[in-house]
Structures are given as C-alpha cells and as structure tokens.
Amino acid sequence: MKRTYKRAIGTFATCFLAAIQLACGSSSTPKPTPVPASQPTFAHVVLVVEENHSYGDVINNSSMPYLNSLASQYGLATQYFANLHPSLPNYLMLTTGQMETTVDSFTGTIGDDNVVREFVNAGKSWKAYLESIPSAGYLGTDSGLYAERHDPFAYLSDVQNSSTQASNLVPFTQFASDLANNALPQYAFIAPNLDDDAHDGTLAQADAWLQTNIAPLVTNPMFQSSGLLIIVFDEGDQSDISHGGGQVACVLIGTKIKPGYKSTTFYQHQSVLRLIMAASGVDNFPGSAANAPDMTEFFTAQ
C-alpha cells in the first residue's frame, strides 16, 4: 500500500487499535496452547510473502502456473484470511503475533515479544532476504523498489538496538549463495521487491520470480531432507474485507506435507507464525500465536 496517511493519523490509529484490543479483553494473557505431538520439526523453515491479491485471483489462475502447481502437489489452505488492510499489520502479525498498527505509515519502534527474540533466546538462526534493500543491515525508509512496510524486522527494538541482529537483514542476492553453500538459517523470511511480489507488477511476473528463485530451493537435497516452505499473500484485494484482510492463498511445501492436501480449516497469519516457530522447535509464541490454531493437519504421520 502507498503511504498516504500523515504520521499523526498513524499514531492515532495505532492508539485506537490498542484501545480496541483492551476493550475486547486482549490485555489478559490466556494460557498458551501446547504444541501437538504430531508437529514435525525442520532444519529450515522459509516464508515467502506476496502482495495484495485475494484467493480467487491466485488459485487456478493461468497467470500463476508455478504457484498453482505447488498448491496442487503439496498443501493449500482454502480458508485462510489476512488480518487487516493495509499491508503492515499483516507483516507484523507474522512477526509479533499482533497487528501493532492499522496503517502503513507507522514509524514507531516495537518492543513486544517477537520471532527474533524467541529465536535468539532458543539459540536459533534467522535471516531476512529482502530484494532491493539498499544494503545489509539497512534500517531506513523506502528506497526504490524496497518497501520498509514489507520488512517487519526493521521495526523491532531487538533489531534496531543490535548490530548483530540488524546484520541479518540482507539483500535477496545472498539467498542463492546461502542455498548453494548449505548455509540457510533455521528461519528465512523472503520479501520480493514491489515489482516481483505482485504489488506493482503482475501476477505472471510474481510467478516467474517464484519459479526462478524458489524452485531451486524446492528441489535442493538439503530442503527435501528437512525443509518447510510457506508462500502466503499478505492481504487480499482492497474490496475484500472478509475477516479483516480478505481471503488469501497460503501454500505449504515440503516432503512431509500430505500430497495434494486441501485444508478447510479457518486460519490467519498468527497460525503461520506459530507454525514457523513450532516447526523450528521453539514453543514460546509471541502474541496471539500462543493460542492460534495449529496447522499440523498438513503433515503426514511421523
């Protein structure tokens, strides 16, 4: 989404969101749901986030043959919904288990629990591969085809206050090198640039990017041995406000996924955050990921 709101409006909207959450009773912390024994763990979990298209725009669309081939071969969540419009609240839900804001113009620092903190505490590695980011460790605003709002890690105090963690924000060009050298982290977050994530470019362009850059991951022996890939759209079309952010495509890929599986369970982004962590052997979940529905139905019996 383009930044069209003033900073003051963003601050008000964030406070308004917090007031709503308190009014709804989210200030009380429910007991976290235990991870099911059937949840497998992986050496590498990869998340790719695409942009601004609803489920019906993507699934069975001939403009996206590669993504649809993955959806047919592996697992597809047919009742998956984004949390809100615009983009940033969804990226933050995938990172902190909370929407944190209601606008893309948010400029604050987030100190809430998050995936980086929990991975560091658990001794797990992570890295964000960000196409068109100006440089490794960049914590600035939009630059060219790089959109800060598509880089949720840049808002975290854990990253802003640590040069070590900030160094995990790297240009996407490093992904191919890390893959070739068997150097992928435990958790890899991937954000294509504005042209390649279907935000400004076409779905066909996004699909071609996936086939060029993600197909080598799927066929890599290391990934096939112990890897999980999740491809999800951040939000649906602006006119689609179902469950907040619209119905979107979420595809799970890996050798432990039930072949051709189609789930009809209701999921939102907090379930993917929970899956990323549980699949990495981390059982302390930020925000609403602590009680989000598990996605273990996608996996074959161990």
C-alpha positions in Angstrom: 0.0 0.0 0.0 1.2 3.5 -0.7 1.9 5.8 2.2 -1.0 8.3 2.0 -1.6 8.9 5.7 0.1 11.5 7.8 2.2 10.5 10.8 -0.3 11.9 13.3 -3.1 9.8 11.8 -0.9 6.8 12.0 -0.2 7.4 15.7 -3.9 7.9 16.4 -4.9 4.8 14.5 -2.3 2.7 16.5 -3.7 4.1 19.8 -7.2 3.3 18.5 -6.2 -0.3 17.7 -4.7 -0.6 21.2 -7.9 0.7 22.8 -10.0 -1.8 20.8 -7.7 -4.7 21.9 -8.1 -3.7 25.5 -11.8 -3.3 25.2 -12.0 -6.8 23.8 -10.1 -8.2 26.7 -6.9 -9.0 24.9 -4.9 -7.5 27.9 -5.4 -10.8 29.7 -3.0 -13.4 28.6 -4.5 -16.9 28.1 -2.5 -20.0 28.8 -0.6 -20.9 25.6 -1.8 -23.9 23.7 0.6 -26.8 23.8 2.2 -27.9 20.6 0.7 -31.1 19.3 2.9 -34.2 19.4 2.3 -34.6 15.7 4.1 -31.4 14.8 7.3 -32.2 12.9 10.4 -30.0 13.2 12.6 -29.0 10.3 16.2 -27.8 9.9 15.0 -24.9 7.7 11.7 -23.0 7.6 11.2 -20.5 4.7 8.4 -17.9 4.4 7.8 -16.0 1.2 5.3 -13.2 1.4 3.4 -12.0 -1.7 1.2 -9.0 -2.1 -2.4 -7.7 -2.3 -4.3 -10.4 -4.2 -7.3 -12.4 -3.0 -7.5 -16.2 -3.1 -9.7 -16.2 -6.2 -7.2 -14.0 -8.1 -4.4 -16.5 -7.5 -5.7 -20.1 -7.2 -6.5 -21.7 -10.6 -5.3 -18.5 -12.3 -3.4 -19.5 -15.5 -1.1 -16.5 -15.0 0.4 -18.3 -12.0 1.2 -21.8 -13.2 4.2 -22.4 -11.0 2.5 -21.4 -7.7 -0.6 -23.4 -8.7 1.5 -26.4 -9.4 2.9 -26.2 -5.9 -0.6 -25.8 -4.5 -1.8 -28.9 -6.3 1.2 -31.0 -5.4 1.6 -30.0 -1.8 -0.7 -28.3 0.7 -3.3 -25.5 0.2 -5.2 -23.7 3.0 -8.5 -22.9 1.3 -9.9 -20.9 4.2 -7.0 -18.7 5.1 -7.7 -15.0 5.7 -5.4 -11.9 6.3 -6.0 -9.9 9.4 -6.4 -6.4 8.2 -5.9 -3.9 5.4 -3.3 -2.5 4.6 0.0 -4.4 4.4 2.0 -3.6 7.6 -0.4 -5.0 10.2 -0.2 -8.4 8.4 3.5 -8.5 8.2 3.7 -7.6 11.9 1.2 -10.3 12.8 3.5 -12.8 11.1 6.4 -11.5 13.3 5.0 -10.4 16.7 1.6 -12.1 16.8 0.0 -8.7 16.9 -1.1 -6.2 14.3 0.6 -3.3 16.2 -0.8 -0.7 13.9 -3.6 -0.1 11.4 -1.6 1.9 8.8 1.4 1.5 6.6 2.8 4.9 7.7 3.7 3.6 11.2 7.2 4.8 12.2 7.5 3.6 15.8 9.7 1.0 17.4 8.1 -2.2 18.6 9.2 -3.7 21.9 6.7 -6.6 22.0 7.8 -10.2 22.0 8.6 -11.4 18.5 10.1 -14.1 16.4 13.6 -12.7 16.5 13.6 -12.5 20.3 12.4 -16.1 20.7 14.8 -17.5 18.1 17.7 -15.7 19.7 16.6 -17.0 23.2 16.4 -20.5 21.8 19.8 -20.3 20.1 18.2 -20.5 16.6 19.4 -18.6 13.5 17.3 -16.3 11.3 17.7 -14.1 8.3 15.5 -11.8 6.2 16.3 -11.9 2.5 14.9 -8.6 1.1 15.0 -7.9 -2.6 16.3 -4.4 -3.4 17.2 -3.5 0.1 20.0 -0.8 -0.3 22.5 -2.7 1.9 22.8 -5.3 4.6 21.6 -4.1 8.0 19.6 -1.2 6.4 17.0 0.2 8.8 15.9 3.2 6.8 12.7 4.1 4.9 11.5 3.1 1.4 14.2 3.1 -1.2 13.5 2.3 -4.9 11.7 -1.0 -5.1 12.4 -1.8 -1.4 9.4 -1.1 0.9 10.1 -0.8 4.6 6.5 -1.8 5.4 7.3 -5.2 3.8 10.2 -5.6 6.2 8.7 -6.1 9.7 12.0 -6.8 11.3 13.1 -3.2 10.7 10.5 -2.0 13.3 11.7 -4.3 16.1 13.7 -3.0 19.1 15.6 -6.3 19.1 16.9 -5.5 15.6 17.2 -1.7 15.9 19.3 -2.0 19.1 21.6 -4.8 18.0 24.0 -4.5 15.1 24.3 -8.3 15.2 20.6 -8.8 14.6 20.4 -6.0 12.1 23.1 -7.7 10.0 20.6 -10.5 9.4 18.7 -8.1 7.1 20.4 -8.9 3.8 19.9 -8.4 0.1 18.0 -11.2 -1.6 21.0 -11.9 -3.8 22.5 -13.6 -0.8 19.8 -16.3 -0.8 21.2 -18.2 -3.8 24.7 -18.2 -2.3 23.5 -19.4 1.1 21.4 -22.1 -0.6 24.3 -23.3 -2.7 26.6 -23.4 0.4 24.1 -25.1 2.6 24.2 -22.0 4.8 20.5 -21.2 5.1 19.4 -20.2 8.6 16.8 -22.0 10.7 14.2 -19.4 9.7 14.4 -17.5 6.4 12.0 -14.7 5.6 11.8 -13.7 2.0 10.3 -10.4 0.6 10.4 -9.9 -3.1 10.5 -6.2 -4.2 7.5 -4.2 -5.2 7.7 -5.4 -8.8 8.2 -9.0 -8.1 5.7 -9.6 -5.2 2.6 -8.7 -7.3 2.2 -5.3 -5.5 3.2 -3.2 -8.5 4.0 -6.0 -11.0 1.6 -8.6 -12.5 0.8 -12.0 -11.0 2.6 -13.5 -14.0 5.7 -11.6 -13.1 5.4 -12.7 -9.5 5.0 -16.3 -10.6 8.0 -16.2 -12.9 10.1 -14.8 -10.0 9.0 -17.7 -7.8 9.9 -20.2 -10.4 13.3 -18.6 -11.0 14.2 -18.1 -7.4 12.2 -20.5 -5.3 12.2 -23.6 -7.5 15.9 -24.2 -6.8 15.0 -24.3 -3.1 12.2 -26.8 -3.5 14.5 -29.2 -5.4 17.5 -28.7 -3.2 18.5 -32.0 -1.4 19.0 -30.2 1.9 15.5 -28.7 1.7 14.0 -32.0 0.6 15.6 -33.7 3.6 14.4 -31.3 6.2 12.7 -28.2 4.9 9.4 -26.4 5.0 8.4 -23.6 2.7 5.3 -21.4 3.2 4.1 -19.0 0.5 1.4 -16.6 1.6 -0.2 -13.4 0.4 -0.2 -10.6 3.0 -3.7 -9.3 2.2 -6.5 -9.7 -0.3 -7.9 -7.1 -2.7 -8.9 -3.9 -1.0 -12.5 -4.6 -1.7 -12.2 -8.0 0.1 -12.6 -7.4 3.9 -13.6 -10.9 4.9 -12.3 -11.5 8.4 -10.4 -8.2 8.3 -7.9 -8.5 5.4 -9.7 -10.8 2.9 -9.2 -14.4 1.8 -5.7 -15.1 0.6 -3.7 -18.0 -0.8 -1.4 -19.9 1.6 0.6 -22.8 0.2 2.8 -25.2 2.3 5.5 -27.1 0.5 7.8 -29.9 1.7 8.3 -33.6 1.6 6.4 -34.0 4.9 3.3 -32.3 3.5 0.4 -34.5 2.6 0.4 -34.7 -1.2 -2.4 -32.6 -2.8 -3.8 -31.7 0.6 -6.5 -29.0 0.8 -7.5 -27.8 4.2 -10.9 -26.2 5.0 -9.8 -25.1 8.5 -10.0 -21.3 9.2 -6.5 -19.8 9.6 -5.0 -16.4 9.8 -1.4 -15.1 9.9 -0.9 -15.9 13.6 -1.2 -19.6 12.7 1.7 -19.3 10.2 3.8 -17.5 12.9 3.0 -20.3 15.3 3.9 -22.9 12.6 7.2 -21.2 11.8 8.2 -21.4 15.4 6.9 -24.8 16.3 8.4 -26.3 13.1 11.7 -24.8 14.3 11.4 -26.4 17.7 10.5 -23.2 19.5 7.5 -23.4 21.8 7.3 -19.9 23.3 5.0 -18.0 21.0 4.6 -14.2 20.7 1.2 -12.6 20.9 -1.8 -14.4 19.5 0.4 -17.1 18.1 0.3 -18.6 21.5 -3.3 -19.8 21.0 -3.7 -19.8 17.2 -4.9 -22.9 15.5 -2.1 -25.3 14.8 -1.5 -26.3 11.1 -0.4 -29.9 11.9 -3.2 -31.3 9.7 -1.0 -30.6 6.7 1.7 -33.1 7.7 2.0 -36.8 7.1 2.1 -39.1 10.1 5.5 -39.3 11.6 
